Amino acid sequence: MPISYDFTKSPDELVEYLKSKKLELTFNYEEMLHEAHQKAFTVAKITKLDLLSDIHLSLQEALAEGKPFSQWKNEIQPTLEKKGWWGEVEAIDPRTGEVKDIFVGSRRLRTIYDTNMRTAYAKGRYEAQMDSDGEYFGYFATLDGATRPHHAKLHGTILPKTDKFWDKNYAPNDYLCRCKIRVYTKAELDARGLKQSSFRPPDVASKSFAYNPGDTSYAIEQAYYSKINALRCKSTNAKTKEVLCPFVDTAKESYKNDMQTLLPTKEEWGDFIDRALNTNIKRHEKMRLGYLSMIVGLEKLFEKTLPQSDLILADTGSIRNLKAKGEESVAKIKKTGQKNTLTTEDIKELFGIIHTPEAAYMDAHLLLIYDLPSKAKVVIGIDAGDKKSIYNVIHSGQLYEAKDLERLLEGKERIF
């Protein structure tokens, strides 16, 4: 069945979204979990970076110029043929060395084209709908003989746009899914005779599409982190090793590049600290600060034990706790002259030095030691909190004089 797209709107932002995706080699689409697809571009069974790049660039051009599938296919096919990815193809699973015969033709290209176009438009649509005055989302399927029955059952479902149902079921929800999400104000629902659904709808999204294409969460880090650490270049099979080793290196480099783009600017971090310490602002907020894997020297820790998560995250609660310690000992500082607590500027300084600690120690928590321009030593304690946490959180932080620091670190294992 032909699939059409609305190319009447300016696609500039959608092209930038597709362009911003980093190339990620995968054997199965499901290897990349949920929200990770927000930041990465992948095509299953492709393990050559140059070929993946060719397809990525061609789709950007197709989106920018409004090319229909037939035109895109005719233009990309000669490149695929030249590089041996057309017709009957042998694909090697880099994890197992298993050789799988696949057929690359119009049907496979249709899926690649459709999936990328639909998710790009879904992202743009979602962001516009969230910025609108509408308070409700409506789920609408294309009701014909090609509609999946479980998608058709959701037709007409109306729920608040903040409902968690949309976290997994914002369309598209499968390959070639034609379902759409519309946004309504309460007045618009009343005018159309529509009401909020009184039942809890079941999840319909397939495994590979069970995420919101317009919403990015900290699960991105966890999905990447789990996948990267599952890859090991240790196969004894020569053919497998030939494919797997560069595959692992490329994936790890791609991971670091992708994660770097998610970090805030220095100005954004400073604004976050100001909001966190403003007692008139009650909302709870989180912000990325850095990644354990980007700290040179922590490789020894990763070799011994795999941290639960890579992401270092600050939240308003932890920042306020750091500042509270300072406020409680203002009298002591004035009396002794000993600067042993964090100031607002000390906290803001963490952004520029988080990946370059002077030393690291381990006991129940990971302790990172930093030098500040004031010559004082900053000790930041970091751990992943409870088992459900997908990030490391700053749980302590204080300035120390040399003798106090020596007492603090006594009996702790030095990582570097």
Buried (B, 14 or more C-beta within 10 A) or exposed (E): EEEEBEBEBEBEEBBEBBBEBBBBBBBEBEBBBBBBBBBBBBBBBBBBBEBBEBBBBBBBEBBBEEBBBEEBBEEBBEBBEEEEBBEEBEBBBBBEBEEEEBEBBEEBBBBBBBBBBBBBBBBBBBBEBBEEEBBBBBBBBBEEEEBBEBBBBBBEBBBEBEBEBBBBBBBBBBBBBBBBBBBBEEEBBEEEEBEBBEEEBEEBBBEBBBBBBBBBBBBBBBBBBBBBBEBEBEBEEEEBBBBBBBBBEBBBEBBBEBBEEBBBEEEEBBBBBEBBBEEEEEEEEBBBBBBBBBBEEBEEBBEEEEBBBBBBBBBBEBBEBBBEBBEEBEEEBEEEEBBBBBBBEBBBBBBEBBBBBEBBBBEEBBBBBBBBEEEBBBBBBBBBBEEEBBBBBBBBBBBBEEEBBEEBBEEBEEBB
